[in-house]
Amino acid sequence: MGMEDASQVEVGVFGWLNRLLMFLIVAAIAAAAGIKYVPLVRTNIRLVQREQELKESIAQRRAEAARINGRIRQLRDNPRAVEREARSQLGLARPEEMVLWITSVPPKTGASNSPTLPPSSRLRTP
């Protein structure tokens, strides 16, 4: 019985203080790690978001490049596509064709439903 009593030393208040001190040391280490790594985590989150934005931008630019390359192939391989562009953008026509440019006139406000004649064809009274 004497051996059992010797192995169980009663520490009393010091045992409780020892556990409290260990808890506070662990908490201080965790707080220090948090203070050090929270800015790094925030920076990492920002960088991951930026990376995602850049990946989306790259995907959009690749799609645009594919569209432009398709248009280039079409203009290079299809003479009708070249003719269409020459007609629409440059106003060109074949030698035997006549080009008519029709411009629209905006309607007058409060105009009646009756047709109006151009100013040169109206009757003038003295």
Phi and psi in degrees as a GROMACS rama.xvg file:
@    title "Ramachandran Plot"
@    xaxis  label "Phi"
@    yaxis  label "Psi"
@TYPE xy
-66.6505  -32.0122  GLY-2
-69.5854  -40.1112  MET-3
-64.7028  -37.8791  GLU-4
-68.4561  -32.8799  ASP-5
-74.1117  -31.5848  ALA-6
-77.6708  -21.4951  SER-7
-106.912  83.4775  GLN-8
-84.539  129.693  VAL-9
-86.5156  119.437  GLU-10
-97.2222  -18.418  VAL-11
66.5157  -126.34  GLY-12
-66.3568  -33.2406  VAL-13
-66.2712  -32.0758  PHE-14
-65.4391  -42.7087  GLY-15
-66.7167  -42.2831  TRP-16
-66.1756  -36.6987  LEU-17
-63.4214  -44.2747  ASN-18
-65.2256  -39.2593  ARG-19
-64.1653  -43.2555  LEU-20
-62.84  -42.2117  LEU-21
-63.2728  -42.6434  MET-22
-60.8175  -44.9866  PHE-23
-65.0744  -36.5763  LEU-24
-65.1279  -45.3247  ILE-25
-63.1277  -41.7107  VAL-26
-64.4872  -39.6756  ALA-27
-65.6142  -40.5449  ALA-28
-64.9058  -41.6518  ILE-29
-65.0463  -41.1705  ALA-30
-65.2724  -41.0511  ALA-31
-63.8027  -41.619  ALA-32
-63.9843  -41.5297  ALA-33
-63.4949  -43.7989  GLY-34
-63.6141  -36.8905  ILE-35
-75.576  -38.9635  LYS-36
-96.5767  -14.8605  TYR-37
-61.5049  -46.3604  VAL-38
-61.4418  -35.8769  PRO-39
-65.7941  -38.3199  LEU-40
-66.0285  -41.9975  VAL-41
-62.9899  -43.3028  ARG-42
-61.5025  -41.3274  THR-43
-62.5288  -42.1987  ASN-44
-61.9827  -45.2074  ILE-45
-60.3922  -42.5296  ARG-46
-67.103  -36.9297  LEU-47
-65.6385  -40.98  VAL-48
-63.6148  -43.3642  GLN-49
-63.2755  -40.1208  ARG-50
-61.1487  -41.664  GLU-51
-64.0966  -42.5856  GLN-52
-60.5485  -43.5791  GLU-53
-66.5172  -37.9811  LEU-54
-62.8297  -40.8357  LYS-55
-65.2639  -41.1904  GLU-56
-62.8742  -42.4922  SER-57
-62.3091  -42.5501  ILE-58
-62.2334  -41.9281  ALA-59
-63.8649  -42.5301  GLN-60
-68.2905  -35.8197  ARG-61
-66.1559  -40.0031  ARG-62
-64.1606  -41.8403  ALA-63
-64.7994  -40.6067  GLU-64
-63.6879  -40.1973  ALA-65
-64.3055  -40.4192  ALA-66
-64.0319  -44.3329  ARG-67
-66.1672  -41.2156  ILE-68
-63.0015  -38.1996  ASN-69
-62.4994  -41.5602  GLY-70
-65.5738  -38.8855  ARG-71
-63.3875  -44.7365  ILE-72
-60.4786  -41.1437  ARG-73
-63.4728  -44.3274  GLN-74
-68.8621  -33.3187  LEU-75
-74.0819  -36.5979  ARG-76
-100.119  -16.6968  ASP-77
-120.154  106.952  ASN-78
-62.4242  -30.6531  PRO-79
-66.5609  -34.4928  ARG-80
-65.5776  -39.073  ALA-81
-64.7811  -41.9894  VAL-82
-64.0478  -43.2975  GLU-83
-58.0178  -44.9485  ARG-84
-65.2611  -41.6918  GLU-85
-62.7638  -38.3483  ALA-86
-71.1751  -45.6442  ARG-87
-77.8706  -41.4388  SER-88
-91.9902  -32.9867  GLN-89
-105.202  -10.144  LEU-90
71.4415  25.0662  GLY-91
-81.8882  157.303  LEU-92
-144.531  164.932  ALA-93
-72.4966  158.65  ARG-94
-58.3243  -32.1466  PRO-95
-87.5344  0.153124  GLU-96
-100.558  153.442  GLU-97
-114.297  131.317  MET-98
-97.7993  127.74  VAL-99
-114.448  124.959  LEU-100
-98.8346  119.764  TRP-101
-110.906  120.651  ILE-102
-107.71  144.162  THR-103
-93.178  145.505  SER-104
-104.824  129.393  VAL-105
-66.375  142.206  PRO-106
-67.8886  147.766  PRO-107
-73.4721  147.575  LYS-108
-75.3203  137.781  THR-109
72.7262  21.2213  GLY-110
-72.5838  147.37  ALA-111
-83.6706  171.896  SER-112
-78.5945  -11.2766  ASN-113
-77.9868  143.128  SER-114
-65.8745  146.237  PRO-115
-110.435  146.921  THR-116
-92.0239  151.714  LEU-117
-64.3492  157.156  PRO-118
-58.5827  -32.3148  PRO-119
-71.4787  -21.6572  SER-120
-99.6224  0.093218  SER-121
-75.017  149.859  ARG-122
-76.0645  135.72  LEU-123
-106.724  138.411  ARG-124
-109.625  138.044  THR-125
